[in-house]
């Protein structure tokens, strides 16, 4: 299975919500190994998860 | 002194109410959740370890109350899904015909430092408010309240596929919004 960036984006997102199948995971890993754009998107989606979990954030700058 | 704590917790009421309204979109329910949170906080004040800020601690309690409320009122508010929110055609503009990105997603630098900045969360909030209603709701249930996808589908009476599509739409939308409004200016 050869992924486009469009396919990869959906799989990156779905992978945060369910366990992907083995072929899906393999295809995604392969795509990410060669694609800087999707590697960034992957990191960004994961960062947004951490950010949303902390929402509404600190009431003063620098607090946790 | 318990009285001091009560007063201190009380100062957070407006922020808590705003948070609850965003998740529940129902004034009466939001007020109930906040009231229960403040009562629980006063009763459990000795459990507050001071590791996080008071507000973070209160929001943690409030999240549990909101999840309880969502569970209790399940099926009373099934999602009214419009086709536009479950289609992905409008995202085609992000990609070239060969499936690559039209514009390269930006390098966000060290995004972690944004997490200690108030302004970042204000930007995140504006980006969330810019999402279609149901898309934002499902994203917040998943990522802010931490509910599993399977349960979200059940509570909102939508299919798993629609759930994943909404979450994907939310993440893509937020990604583009944060890139425009935060990471292009600050980082």
gemmi code that builds the backbone of each chain (N, CA, C; Angstrom):
import gemmi

chains = {
    "A": [
        ("UNK", (0.851, -1.197, 0.000), (0.000, 0.000, 0.000), (0.887, 1.247, 0.000)),
        ("UNK", (0.724, 2.072, -1.017), (1.514, 3.293, -1.113), (0.644, 4.480, -0.750)),
        ("UNK", (1.075, 5.265, 0.209), (0.235, 6.348, 0.713), (0.590, 7.679, 0.076)),
        ("UNK", (-0.424, 8.490, -0.172), (-0.179, 9.891, -0.487), (-0.153, 10.640, 0.846)),
        ("UNK", (0.253, 11.915, 0.827), (0.260, 12.697, 2.069), (-1.159, 12.832, 2.619)),
        ("UNK", (-2.102, 12.882, 1.696), (-3.502, 13.003, 2.108), (-3.923, 11.762, 2.905)),
        ("UNK", (-3.594, 10.581, 2.377), (-3.894, 9.335, 3.111), (-3.158, 9.307, 4.436)),
        ("UNK", (-1.892, 9.705, 4.389), (-1.052, 9.628, 5.587), (-1.618, 10.496, 6.698)),
        ("UNK", (-2.097, 11.691, 6.340), (-2.663, 12.604, 7.331), (-3.834, 11.966, 8.065)),
        ("UNK", (-4.680, 11.294, 7.309), (-5.833, 10.636, 7.941), (-5.389, 9.514, 8.855)),
        ("UNK", (-4.402, 8.749, 8.398), (-3.930, 7.634, 9.236), (-3.231, 8.139, 10.496)),
        ("UNK", (-2.483, 9.234, 10.362), (-1.818, 9.795, 11.551), (-2.887, 10.168, 12.576)),
        ("UNK", (-3.938, 10.812, 12.087), (-5.016, 11.222, 12.989), (-5.727, 10.000, 13.576)),
        ("UNK", (-6.098, 9.053, 12.729), (-6.817, 7.867, 13.223), (-5.985, 7.060, 14.207)),
        ("UNK", (-4.669, 7.084, 13.982), (-3.777, 6.355, 14.873), (-3.791, 6.906, 16.299)),
        ("UNK", (-4.274, 8.145, 16.443), (-4.394, 8.720, 17.787), (-5.687, 8.274, 18.467)),
        ("UNK", (-6.576, 7.660, 17.689), (-7.897, 7.320, 18.233), (-8.203, 5.832, 18.231)),
        ("UNK", (-7.456, 5.062, 17.461), (-7.666, 3.614, 17.458), (-6.358, 2.962, 17.049)),
        ("UNK", (-6.259, 1.672, 17.284), (-5.065, 0.954, 16.871), (-5.168, 0.679, 15.377)),
        ("UNK", (-4.199, 1.164, 14.610), (-4.212, 0.915, 13.166), (-3.875, -0.541, 12.902)),
        ("UNK", (-4.298, -1.038, 11.727), (-3.953, -2.418, 11.365), (-2.451, -2.491, 11.084)),
        ("UNK", (-1.935, -3.687, 11.089), (-0.502, -3.869, 10.845), (-0.076, -3.299, 9.488)),
        ("UNK", (-0.792, -3.634, 8.396), (-0.404, -3.045, 7.104), (-0.494, -1.516, 7.104)),
        ("UNK", (-1.498, -0.978, 7.789), (-1.610, 0.487, 7.846), (-0.419, 1.096, 8.570)),
        ("UNK", (-0.040, 0.457, 9.673), (1.098, 0.985, 10.438), (2.383, 0.909, 9.619)),
        ("UNK", (2.543, -0.212, 8.920), (3.754, -0.391, 8.108), (3.808, 0.661, 7.000)),
        ("UNK", (2.658, 0.853, 6.332), (2.616, 1.824, 5.229), (2.895, 3.231, 5.747)),
        ("UNK", (2.336, 3.539, 6.899), (2.533, 4.877, 7.472), (3.993, 5.094, 7.868)),
        ("UNK", (4.575, 4.079, 8.504), (5.986, 4.200, 8.904), (6.876, 4.443, 7.696)),
        ("UNK", (6.588, 3.681, 6.638), (7.384, 3.824, 5.414), (7.231, 5.239, 4.849)),
        ("UNK", (5.992, 5.706, 4.800), (5.748, 7.048, 4.270), (6.479, 8.108, 5.101)),
        ("UNK", (6.377, 7.983, 6.415), (6.999, 8.981, 7.299), (8.528, 8.989, 7.161)),
        ("UNK", (9.086, 7.821, 6.858), (10.537, 7.738, 6.737), (11.059, 8.607, 5.596)),
        ("UNK", (10.194, 8.838, 4.595), (10.649, 9.588, 3.427), (10.007, 10.962, 3.286)),
        ("UNK", (9.044, 11.269, 4.153), (8.265, 12.490, 3.917), (8.401, 13.468, 5.082)),
        ("UNK", (9.088, 14.585, 4.844), (9.269, 15.598, 5.888), (7.946, 16.283, 6.243)),
        ("UNK", (7.126, 16.511, 5.222), (5.861, 17.220, 5.465), (5.012, 16.436, 6.462)),
        ("UNK", (4.853, 15.141, 6.224), (3.991, 14.337, 7.101), (4.639, 14.093, 8.462)),
        ("UNK", (5.971, 14.077, 8.487), (6.657, 13.958, 9.784), (6.331, 15.170, 10.646)),
        ("UNK", (6.282, 16.338, 10.006), (5.895, 17.546, 10.747), (4.446, 17.464, 11.211)),
        ("UNK", (3.575, 17.050, 10.301), (2.153, 16.948, 10.659), (1.983, 15.977, 11.829)),
        ("UNK", (2.693, 14.877, 11.787), (2.643, 13.883, 12.867), (3.033, 14.518, 14.209)),
        ("UNK", (4.138, 15.252, 14.200), (4.588, 15.900, 15.441), (3.574, 16.955, 15.884)),
        ("UNK", (2.995, 17.655, 14.917), (2.051, 18.725, 15.252), (0.758, 18.173, 15.849)),
        ("UNK", (0.256, 17.088, 15.286), (-0.958, 16.468, 15.840), (-0.703, 16.013, 17.276)),
        ("UNK", (0.469, 15.444, 17.509), (0.786, 14.964, 18.860), (0.945, 16.126, 19.834)),
        ("UNK", (1.543, 17.201, 19.336), (1.668, 18.393, 20.178), (0.282, 18.962, 20.525)),
        ("UNK", (-0.609, 18.969, 19.536), (-1.951, 19.512, 19.792), (-2.695, 18.680, 20.829)),
        ("UNK", (-2.396, 17.384, 20.854), (-3.000, 16.534, 21.886), (-2.523, 16.971, 23.277)),
        ("UNK", (-1.219, 17.209, 23.416), (-0.688, 17.642, 24.718), (-1.252, 19.012, 25.105)),
        ("UNK", (-1.369, 19.886, 24.091), (-1.871, 21.230, 24.370), (-3.339, 21.176, 24.811)),
        ("UNK", (-4.150, 20.381, 24.096), (-5.578, 20.320, 24.424), (-5.788, 19.738, 25.810)),
        ("UNK", (-4.941, 18.769, 26.198), (-5.077, 18.160, 27.520), (-4.805, 19.194, 28.610)),
        ("UNK", (-4.019, 20.217, 28.277), (-3.707, 21.245, 29.282), (-4.636, 22.449, 29.209)),
        ("UNK", (-5.474, 22.475, 28.170), (-6.397, 23.588, 28.037), (-7.247, 23.705, 29.305)),
        ("UNK", (-7.555, 24.860, 29.860), (-7.318, 26.216, 29.357), (-5.949, 26.799, 29.694)),
        ("UNK", (-5.020, 25.979, 30.113), (-3.661, 26.475, 30.293), (-3.454, 27.215, 31.604)),
        ("UNK", (-2.266, 27.772, 31.778), (-1.922, 28.438, 33.033), (-2.695, 29.740, 33.181)),
        ("UNK", (-2.989, 30.144, 34.427), (-3.644, 31.452, 34.548), (-2.628, 32.582, 34.631)),
        ("UNK", (-1.358, 32.213, 34.772), (-0.287, 33.202, 34.649), (0.818, 32.566, 33.814)),
        ("UNK", (1.530, 33.385, 33.044), (2.620, 32.857, 32.228), (3.635, 32.124, 33.110)),
        ("UNK", (4.120, 31.007, 32.593), (5.197, 30.315, 33.288), (4.724, 29.284, 34.297)),
        ("UNK", (3.399, 29.285, 34.633), (2.890, 28.246, 35.546), (2.575, 26.989, 34.770)),
        ("UNK", (2.370, 25.902, 35.504), (1.989, 24.680, 34.767), (0.538, 24.377, 35.028)),
    ],
    "B": [
        ("UNK", (-7.355, 28.235, 56.933), (-8.761, 28.456, 57.280), (-9.662, 28.129, 56.091)),
        ("UNK", (-10.723, 27.349, 56.322), (-11.548, 26.936, 55.193), (-12.169, 28.123, 54.466)),
        ("UNK", (-12.528, 29.158, 55.209), (-13.160, 30.322, 54.589), (-12.289, 30.962, 53.528)),
        ("UNK", (-10.995, 31.033, 53.788), (-10.071, 31.624, 52.819), (-10.061, 30.837, 51.515)),
        ("UNK", (-10.012, 29.521, 51.679), (-9.984, 28.662, 50.487), (-11.249, 28.850, 49.661)),
        ("UNK", (-12.395, 28.898, 50.360), (-13.664, 29.062, 49.662), (-13.623, 30.324, 48.806)),
        ("UNK", (-13.104, 31.394, 49.412), (-13.017, 32.645, 48.667), (-12.071, 32.528, 47.487)),
        ("UNK", (-10.940, 31.847, 47.722), (-9.969, 31.722, 46.638), (-10.551, 30.912, 45.478)),
        ("UNK", (-11.202, 29.798, 45.812), (-11.811, 28.973, 44.753), (-12.845, 29.777, 43.981)),
        ("UNK", (-13.593, 30.569, 44.730), (-14.678, 31.351, 44.134), (-14.172, 32.290, 43.026)),
        ("UNK", (-12.939, 32.795, 43.188), (-12.416, 33.715, 42.166), (-12.234, 33.023, 40.811)),
        ("UNK", (-12.187, 31.691, 40.825), (-12.000, 30.965, 39.566), (-13.322, 30.626, 38.877)),
        ("UNK", (-14.434, 30.950, 39.546), (-15.734, 30.557, 39.010), (-15.958, 31.003, 37.555)),
        ("UNK", (-15.683, 32.278, 37.214), (-15.939, 32.688, 35.823), (-15.144, 31.861, 34.798)),
        ("UNK", (-13.868, 31.597, 35.104), (-13.042, 30.819, 34.175), (-13.583, 29.388, 34.051)),
        ("UNK", (-14.005, 28.819, 35.177), (-14.542, 27.458, 35.166), (-15.845, 27.403, 34.372)),
        ("UNK", (-16.654, 28.430, 34.556), (-17.939, 28.467, 33.859), (-17.737, 28.563, 32.350)),
        ("UNK", (-16.752, 29.361, 31.967), (-16.454, 29.509, 30.543), (-16.010, 28.162, 29.962)),
        ("UNK", (-15.146, 27.490, 30.711), (-14.662, 26.175, 30.273), (-15.832, 25.199, 30.146)),
        ("UNK", (-16.694, 25.156, 31.156), (-17.821, 24.221, 31.148), (-18.792, 24.533, 30.007)),
        ("UNK", (-19.010, 25.816, 29.738), (-19.915, 26.207, 28.652), (-19.389, 25.728, 27.304)),
        ("UNK", (-18.074, 25.852, 27.124), (-17.481, 25.414, 25.864), (-17.686, 23.923, 25.639)),
        ("UNK", (-17.621, 23.143, 26.719), (-17.763, 21.693, 26.582), (-19.223, 21.280, 26.492)),
        ("UNK", (-20.091, 21.928, 27.272), (-21.469, 21.459, 27.408), (-22.473, 22.244, 26.568)),
        ("UNK", (-22.129, 23.494, 26.283), (-23.028, 24.365, 25.508), (-24.426, 24.426, 26.094)),
        ("UNK", (-24.503, 24.412, 27.394), (-25.795, 24.456, 28.075), (-25.572, 25.156, 29.407)),
        ("UNK", (-26.184, 26.334, 29.546), (-25.911, 27.184, 30.694), (-26.227, 26.484, 32.019)),
        ("UNK", (-27.403, 25.852, 32.100), (-27.820, 25.231, 33.362), (-26.875, 24.094, 33.741)),
        ("UNK", (-26.549, 23.260, 32.754), (-25.628, 22.147, 33.016), (-24.246, 22.655, 33.416)),
        ("UNK", (-23.801, 23.702, 32.723), (-22.473, 24.249, 33.010), (-22.430, 24.785, 34.437)),
        ("UNK", (-23.483, 25.492, 34.841), (-23.520, 26.030, 36.198), (-23.545, 24.918, 37.236)),
        ("UNK", (-24.305, 23.857, 36.956), (-24.337, 22.699, 37.868), (-22.940, 22.104, 38.031)),
        ("UNK", (-22.270, 21.897, 36.894), (-20.947, 21.266, 36.931), (-19.967, 22.110, 37.746)),
        ("UNK", (-20.033, 23.425, 37.559), (-19.114, 24.317, 38.280), (-19.454, 24.326, 39.764)),
        ("UNK", (-20.737, 24.355, 40.076), (-21.159, 24.353, 41.482), (-20.660, 23.081, 42.174)),
        ("UNK", (-20.880, 21.938, 41.524), (-20.418, 20.664, 42.100), (-18.908, 20.650, 42.264)),
        ("UNK", (-18.218, 21.260, 41.307), (-16.756, 21.311, 41.362), (-16.283, 22.116, 42.570)),
        ("UNK", (-16.900, 23.273, 42.779), (-16.472, 24.129, 43.885), (-16.782, 23.474, 45.230)),
        ("UNK", (-17.909, 22.790, 45.311), (-18.239, 22.078, 46.554), (-17.215, 20.967, 46.801)),
        ("UNK", (-16.934, 20.193, 45.748), (-15.952, 19.102, 45.887), (-14.586, 19.663, 46.270)),
        ("UNK", (-14.243, 20.819, 45.711), (-12.935, 21.417, 45.993), (-12.838, 21.838, 47.457)),
        ("UNK", (-13.913, 22.434, 47.962), (-13.900, 22.882, 49.361), (-13.792, 21.666, 50.278)),
        ("UNK", (-14.564, 20.611, 49.944), (-14.509, 19.396, 50.764), (-13.146, 18.721, 50.693)),
        ("UNK", (-12.520, 18.843, 49.532), (-11.262, 18.115, 49.346), (-10.031, 19.012, 49.376)),
        ("UNK", (-10.193, 20.217, 49.921), (-9.103, 21.203, 49.868), (-7.793, 20.663, 50.441)),
        ("UNK", (-7.913, 19.768, 51.407), (-6.675, 19.251, 52.011), (-5.929, 18.331, 51.044)),
        ("UNK", (-6.643, 17.848, 50.007), (-5.971, 16.996, 49.016), (-5.213, 17.795, 47.965)),
        ("UNK", (-5.399, 19.101, 47.988), (-4.694, 19.918, 47.004), (-3.236, 20.009, 47.404)),
        ("UNK", (-2.381, 19.366, 46.587), (-0.980, 19.246, 46.968), (-0.128, 20.454, 46.634)),
        ("UNK", (-0.678, 21.380, 45.850), (0.094, 22.554, 45.492), (1.131, 22.295, 44.408)),
        ("UNK", (1.061, 21.095, 43.792), (2.014, 20.804, 42.714), (1.650, 21.568, 41.462)),
        ("UNK", (0.354, 21.702, 41.225), (-0.091, 22.487, 40.090), (-0.752, 23.746, 40.640)),
        ("UNK", (-1.152, 24.641, 39.736), (-1.832, 25.837, 40.214), (-3.235, 25.448, 40.670)),
        ("UNK", (-3.851, 26.314, 41.469), (-5.214, 26.053, 41.943), (-6.144, 25.867, 40.752)),
        ("UNK", (-5.957, 26.703, 39.742), (-6.876, 26.617, 38.616), (-6.754, 25.268, 37.901)),
        ("UNK", (-5.531, 24.818, 37.707), (-5.331, 23.524, 37.044), (-6.006, 22.412, 37.849)),
        ("UNK", (-5.879, 22.502, 39.169), (-6.498, 21.499, 40.037), (-8.024, 21.543, 39.906)),
        ("UNK", (-8.582, 22.758, 39.935), (-10.037, 22.905, 39.812), (-10.536, 22.410, 38.458)),
        ("UNK", (-9.787, 22.738, 37.396), (-10.200, 22.300, 36.061), (-10.192, 20.774, 35.996)),
        ("UNK", (-9.218, 20.159, 36.681), (-9.165, 18.686, 36.722), (-10.427, 18.094, 37.325)),
        ("UNK", (-10.900, 18.693, 38.416), (-12.145, 18.217, 39.036), (-13.322, 18.465, 38.094)),
        ("UNK", (-13.338, 19.664, 37.512), (-14.444, 20.036, 36.623), (-14.550, 19.079, 35.436)),
        ("UNK", (-13.400, 18.658, 34.904), (-13.438, 17.735, 33.758), (-14.206, 16.466, 34.122)),
        ("UNK", (-13.931, 15.932, 35.316), (-14.657, 14.722, 35.747), (-16.157, 14.977, 35.844)),
        ("UNK", (-16.509, 16.137, 36.397), (-17.936, 16.468, 36.546), (-18.596, 16.573, 35.167)),
        ("UNK", (-17.876, 17.164, 34.215), (-18.447, 17.329, 32.875), (-18.629, 15.969, 32.199)),
        ("UNK", (-17.624, 15.102, 32.342), (-17.743, 13.768, 31.738), (-18.946, 13.037, 32.347)),
        ("UNK", (-19.120, 13.152, 33.683), (-20.293, 12.543, 34.335), (-21.593, 13.063, 33.732)),
        ("UNK", (-21.647, 14.384, 33.573), (-22.865, 14.995, 33.025), (-23.143, 14.524, 31.604)),
        ("UNK", (-22.075, 14.442, 30.798), (-22.246, 13.990, 29.414), (-22.802, 12.563, 29.415)),
        ("UNK", (-22.274, 11.737, 30.324), (-22.749, 10.350, 30.394), (-24.203, 10.286, 30.823)),
        ("UNK", (-24.540, 11.114, 31.802), (-25.914, 11.082, 32.316), (-26.912, 11.570, 31.277)),
        ("UNK", (-26.513, 12.564, 30.491), (-27.477, 13.114, 29.532), (-27.295, 12.506, 28.146)),
        ("UNK", (-26.592, 11.385, 28.107), (-26.351, 10.707, 26.844), (-27.674, 10.407, 26.136)),
        ("UNK", (-27.644, 10.501, 24.813), (-28.818, 10.236, 23.974), (-29.833, 11.366, 24.000)),
        ("UNK", (-29.690, 12.271, 24.945), (-30.622, 13.395, 24.928), (-30.193, 14.416, 23.887)),
        ("UNK", (-28.907, 14.383, 23.561), (-28.432, 15.366, 22.596), (-27.645, 14.701, 21.480)),
        ("UNK", (-28.329, 13.895, 20.650), (-27.585, 13.299, 19.543), (-27.088, 14.400, 18.616)),
        ("UNK", (-25.993, 14.122, 17.964), (-25.350, 15.136, 17.134), (-26.142, 15.335, 15.850)),
        ("UNK", (-26.366, 16.592, 15.502), (-27.030, 16.895, 14.248), (-25.945, 17.143, 13.200)),
        ("UNK", (-25.559, 16.071, 12.524), (-24.404, 16.156, 11.617), (-24.811, 16.599, 10.224)),
        ("UNK", (-24.165, 17.664, 9.762), (-24.374, 18.083, 8.374), (-23.344, 17.361, 7.499)),
        ("UNK", (-23.740, 17.100, 6.252), (-22.831, 16.391, 5.346), (-21.475, 17.076, 5.240)),
        ("UNK", (-21.516, 18.416, 5.257), (-20.272, 19.164, 5.048), (-19.230, 18.808, 6.105)),
        ("UNK", (-19.700, 18.447, 7.282), (-18.755, 18.175, 8.357), (-18.166, 16.768, 8.267)),
        ("UNK", (-18.771, 15.904, 7.481), (-18.210, 14.554, 7.401), (-17.576, 14.297, 6.039)),
        ("UNK", (-17.613, 15.298, 5.171), (-16.944, 15.150, 3.879), (-15.520, 15.682, 4.023)),
        ("UNK", (-14.659, 15.241, 3.139), (-13.281, 15.725, 3.229), (-12.889, 16.492, 1.972)),
        ("UNK", (-13.894, 16.740, 1.133), (-13.587, 17.360, -0.155), (-12.991, 18.751, -0.013)),
        ("UNK", (-13.458, 19.497, 1.009), (-12.942, 20.861, 1.133), (-11.461, 20.865, 1.515)),
        ("UNK", (-10.951, 19.736, 1.961), (-9.526, 19.664, 2.300), (-8.654, 19.436, 1.071)),
        ("UNK", (-9.311, 19.151, -0.062), (-8.535, 18.897, -1.277), (-7.631, 20.074, -1.630)),
        ("UNK", (-8.046, 21.279, -1.247), (-7.246, 22.456, -1.587), (-5.868, 22.433, -0.913)),
        ("UNK", (-5.750, 21.647, 0.143), (-4.454, 21.569, 0.839), (-3.443, 20.731, 0.062)),
        ("UNK", (-3.963, 19.916, -0.880), (-3.095, 18.950, -1.550), (-3.051, 19.176, -3.056)),
        ("UNK", (-1.912, 18.835, -3.618), (-1.789, 18.836, -5.072), (-2.437, 17.564, -5.612)),
        ("UNK", (-2.532, 17.470, -6.941), (-3.193, 16.312, -7.527), (-2.498, 15.000, -7.188)),
        ("UNK", (-1.179, 15.068, -6.995), (-0.451, 13.835, -6.669), (-0.525, 13.509, -5.172)),
        ("UNK", (-1.304, 14.297, -4.418), (-1.507, 13.985, -3.002), (-0.501, 14.642, -2.078)),
        ("UNK", (0.443, 15.395, -2.643), (1.399, 16.112, -1.784), (0.812, 17.438, -1.311)),
        ("UNK", (1.401, 18.012, -0.258), (0.918, 19.289, 0.244), (1.219, 20.418, -0.731)),
        ("UNK", (0.242, 21.313, -0.914), (0.456, 22.493, -1.751), (1.509, 23.378, -1.089)),
        ("UNK", (1.306, 23.668, 0.214), (2.362, 24.401, 0.914), (2.874, 23.548, 2.063)),
        ("UNK", (4.167, 23.458, 2.115), (4.831, 22.611, 3.096), (4.414, 23.003, 4.517)),
        ("UNK", (3.952, 22.040, 5.330), (3.666, 22.378, 6.726), (4.925, 22.965, 7.376)),
        ("UNK", (4.745, 24.037, 8.141), (5.901, 24.739, 8.696), (6.552, 23.955, 9.831)),
        ("UNK", (7.811, 24.253, 10.039), (8.522, 23.727, 11.209), (8.078, 24.568, 12.410)),
        ("UNK", (7.555, 23.930, 13.453), (7.013, 24.687, 14.588), (8.067, 24.994, 15.648)),
        ("UNK", (9.302, 24.667, 15.352), (10.358, 24.970, 16.318), (10.160, 24.162, 17.594)),
        ("UNK", (10.266, 24.830, 18.727), (10.081, 24.148, 19.999), (8.701, 24.510, 20.534)),
        ("UNK", (7.663, 23.737, 20.135), (6.310, 24.158, 20.498), (6.038, 24.046, 21.996)),
        ("UNK", (6.833, 23.227, 22.703), (6.538, 22.980, 24.123), (6.494, 24.274, 24.936)),
        ("UNK", (7.332, 25.232, 24.555), (7.373, 26.451, 25.361), (6.052, 27.225, 25.270)),
        ("UNK", (5.276, 26.956, 24.209), (3.959, 27.603, 24.096), (3.047, 27.175, 25.241)),
        ("UNK", (3.289, 25.967, 25.773), (2.389, 25.407, 26.786), (2.431, 26.160, 28.109)),
        ("UNK", (3.457, 26.998, 28.310), (3.487, 27.781, 29.546), (3.031, 29.223, 29.292)),
        ("UNK", (2.534, 29.476, 28.079), (2.127, 30.842, 27.755), (0.622, 30.984, 27.655)),
        ("UNK", (0.102, 31.895, 28.429), (-1.332, 32.145, 28.435), (-1.866, 32.480, 27.053)),
        ("UNK", (-1.117, 33.328, 26.358), (-1.572, 33.793, 25.054), (-1.733, 32.641, 24.063)),
        ("UNK", (-0.874, 31.622, 24.208), (-1.004, 30.483, 23.306), (-2.380, 29.832, 23.465)),
        ("UNK", (-2.806, 29.664, 24.720), (-4.088, 28.998, 24.948), (-5.263, 29.867, 24.508)),
        ("UNK", (-5.070, 31.190, 24.551), (-6.111, 32.070, 24.018), (-6.222, 31.886, 22.501)),
        ("UNK", (-5.065, 31.702, 21.852), (-5.067, 31.461, 20.414), (-5.721, 30.114, 20.110)),
        ("UNK", (-5.348, 29.098, 20.894), (-5.943, 27.771, 20.710), (-7.465, 27.850, 20.834)),
        ("UNK", (-7.915, 28.618, 21.816), (-9.353, 28.754, 22.038), (-10.042, 29.413, 20.849)),
        ("UNK", (-9.399, 30.466, 20.314), (-9.990, 31.123, 19.141), (-10.028, 30.166, 17.964)),
        ("UNK", (-8.981, 29.348, 17.816), (-8.957, 28.380, 16.724), (-10.064, 27.333, 16.906)),
        ("UNK", (-10.277, 26.902, 18.151), (-11.348, 25.939, 18.429), (-12.708, 26.536, 18.089)),
        ("UNK", (-12.866, 27.816, 18.447), (-14.148, 28.465, 18.190), (-14.387, 28.671, 16.695)),
        ("UNK", (-13.304, 28.658, 15.926), (-13.439, 28.813, 14.479), (-13.827, 27.526, 13.773)),
        ("UNK", (-13.771, 26.400, 14.493), (-14.145, 25.120, 13.882), (-15.664, 24.996, 13.820)),
        ("UNK", (-16.175, 24.190, 12.871), (-17.617, 23.918, 12.893), (-18.004, 23.338, 14.257)),
        ("UNK", (-19.231, 23.625, 14.676), (-19.694, 23.314, 16.023), (-19.435, 21.856, 16.453)),
        ("UNK", (-19.907, 20.912, 15.637), (-19.785, 19.504, 16.039), (-18.343, 19.023, 16.009)),
        ("UNK", (-17.607, 19.561, 15.043), (-16.198, 19.204, 14.923), (-15.459, 19.601, 16.195)),
        ("UNK", (-15.722, 20.822, 16.661), (-15.088, 21.303, 17.883), (-15.541, 20.471, 19.078)),
        ("UNK", (-16.815, 20.139, 19.103), (-17.359, 19.396, 20.246), (-16.705, 18.027, 20.372)),
        ("UNK", (-16.604, 17.309, 19.254), (-16.002, 15.976, 19.286), (-14.519, 16.079, 19.649)),
        ("UNK", (-13.831, 17.072, 19.093), (-12.412, 17.241, 19.414), (-12.221, 17.498, 20.911)),
        ("UNK", (-13.060, 18.349, 21.481), (-12.888, 18.651, 22.899), (-13.237, 17.449, 23.777)),
        ("UNK", (-14.259, 16.692, 23.376), (-14.575, 15.474, 24.147), (-13.372, 14.532, 24.137)),
        ("UNK", (-12.750, 14.417, 22.961), (-11.633, 13.480, 22.815), (-10.371, 14.004, 23.507)),
        ("UNK", (-9.990, 15.242, 23.195), (-8.656, 15.704, 23.591), (-8.631, 16.552, 24.854)),
        ("UNK", (-9.702, 17.279, 25.111), (-9.712, 18.081, 26.340), (-10.219, 17.228, 27.500)),
        ("UNK", (-11.291, 16.480, 27.263), (-11.846, 15.656, 28.341), (-11.246, 14.257, 28.366)),
        ("UNK", (-10.605, 13.848, 27.270), (-9.922, 12.554, 27.245), (-10.849, 11.348, 27.176)),
        ("UNK", (-12.028, 11.501, 26.551), (-12.958, 10.374, 26.420), (-12.530, 9.524, 25.217)),
        ("UNK", (-12.639, 8.194, 25.363), (-12.262, 7.298, 24.259), (-13.231, 7.478, 23.083)),
        ("UNK", (-12.698, 7.259, 21.865), (-13.514, 7.462, 20.667), (-14.782, 6.608, 20.681)),
        ("UNK", (-14.647, 5.346, 21.112), (-15.805, 4.445, 21.127), (-16.945, 5.015, 21.951)),
        ("UNK", (-16.601, 5.598, 23.069), (-17.646, 6.153, 23.926), (-18.250, 7.429, 23.321)),
        ("UNK", (-17.408, 8.235, 22.693), (-17.918, 9.457, 22.050), (-18.969, 9.094, 21.004)),
        ("UNK", (-18.653, 8.088, 20.158), (-19.602, 7.663, 19.120), (-20.933, 7.272, 19.755)),
        ("UNK", (-20.833, 6.532, 20.859), (-22.033, 6.035, 21.517), (-22.852, 7.190, 22.090)),
        ("UNK", (-22.183, 8.082, 22.823), (-22.906, 9.196, 23.450), (-23.595, 10.077, 22.401)),
        ("UNK", (-22.925, 10.282, 21.269), (-23.457, 11.209, 20.273), (-24.225, 10.500, 19.168)),
        ("UNK", (-24.306, 9.165, 19.273), (-25.018, 8.369, 18.272), (-24.510, 8.639, 16.857)),
        ("UNK", (-23.180, 8.588, 16.688), (-22.618, 8.693, 15.343), (-21.728, 7.477, 15.090)),
        ("UNK", (-21.437, 7.211, 13.820), (-20.612, 6.039, 13.499), (-19.155, 6.324, 13.845)),
        ("UNK", (-18.397, 5.254, 14.014), (-16.970, 5.396, 14.310), (-16.276, 6.154, 13.180)),
        ("UNK", (-16.658, 5.845, 11.943), (-16.016, 6.510, 10.809), (-16.264, 8.015, 10.859)),
        ("UNK", (-17.501, 8.409, 11.132), (-17.779, 9.844, 11.240), (-16.988, 10.479, 12.369)),
        ("UNK", (-16.836, 9.749, 13.427), (-16.067, 10.234, 14.575), (-14.621, 10.512, 14.151)),
        ("UNK", (-14.011, 9.568, 13.455), (-12.622, 9.735, 13.018), (-12.482, 10.883, 12.034)),
        ("UNK", (-13.480, 10.996, 11.151), (-13.432, 12.077, 10.169), (-13.521, 13.430, 10.875)),
        ("UNK", (-14.421, 13.532, 11.859), (-14.548, 14.798, 12.592), (-13.251, 15.137, 13.317)),
        ("UNK", (-12.623, 14.132, 13.909), (-11.378, 14.389, 14.642), (-10.263, 14.792, 13.681)),
        ("UNK", (-10.227, 14.143, 12.535), (-9.230, 14.490, 11.529), (-9.454, 15.925, 11.037)),
        ("UNK", (-10.717, 16.252, 10.774), (-11.036, 17.618, 10.333), (-10.615, 18.640, 11.392)),
        ("UNK", (-10.895, 18.314, 12.640), (-10.546, 19.234, 13.725), (-9.039, 19.431, 13.781)),
        ("UNK", (-8.289, 18.334, 13.714), (-6.827, 18.446, 13.841), (-6.238, 19.214, 12.669)),
        ("UNK", (-6.728, 18.926, 11.461), (-6.207, 19.641, 10.287), (-6.550, 21.126, 10.386)),
        ("UNK", (-7.775, 21.408, 10.799), (-8.217, 22.789, 10.921), (-7.391, 23.539, 11.957)),
        ("UNK", (-7.172, 22.892, 13.095), (-6.388, 23.531, 14.159), (-4.942, 23.717, 13.733)),
        ("UNK", (-4.417, 22.715, 13.037), (-3.030, 22.782, 12.571), (-2.825, 24.032, 11.704)),
        ("UNK", (-3.717, 24.203, 10.749), (-3.611, 25.345, 9.841), (-3.791, 26.649, 10.621)),
        ("UNK", (-4.768, 26.663, 11.524), (-5.058, 27.879, 12.294), (-3.888, 28.255, 13.207)),
        ("UNK", (-3.342, 27.266, 13.926), (-2.230, 27.563, 14.849), (-0.991, 28.006, 14.077)),
        ("UNK", (-0.805, 27.400, 12.921), (0.354, 27.759, 12.115), (0.262, 29.225, 11.687)),
        ("UNK", (-0.957, 29.622, 11.301), (-1.171, 30.998, 10.863), (-1.075, 31.993, 12.006)),
        ("UNK", (-1.726, 31.645, 13.120), (-1.925, 32.655, 14.170), (-0.902, 32.597, 15.292)),
        ("UNK", (-0.150, 31.512, 15.373), (0.820, 31.429, 16.469), (2.225, 31.160, 15.971)),
        ("UNK", (2.384, 30.061, 15.253), (3.750, 29.638, 14.957), (4.424, 30.451, 13.859)),
        ("UNK", (3.656, 31.235, 13.110), (4.306, 32.075, 12.103), (4.733, 33.408, 12.731)),
        ("UNK", (4.112, 33.776, 13.844), (4.427, 35.068, 14.447), (5.430, 34.922, 15.584)),
        ("UNK", (5.164, 33.931, 16.457), (5.956, 33.818, 17.684), (7.262, 33.061, 17.477)),
        ("UNK", (7.121, 31.771, 17.118), (8.247, 30.837, 17.112), (9.479, 31.420, 16.436)),
    ],
}
model = gemmi.Model(1)
for chain_id, residues in chains.items():
    chain = gemmi.Chain(chain_id)
    for i, (resn, *xyz) in enumerate(residues, 1):
        res = gemmi.Residue()
        res.name, res.seqid = resn, gemmi.SeqId(i, " ")
        for name, pos in zip(("N", "CA", "C"), xyz):
            atom = gemmi.Atom()
            atom.name, atom.element = name, gemmi.Element(name[0])
            atom.pos, atom.b_iso = gemmi.Position(*pos), 0.0
            res.add_atom(atom)
        chain.add_residue(res)
    model.add_chain(chain)
structure = gemmi.Structure()
structure.add_model(model)
structure.setup_entities()
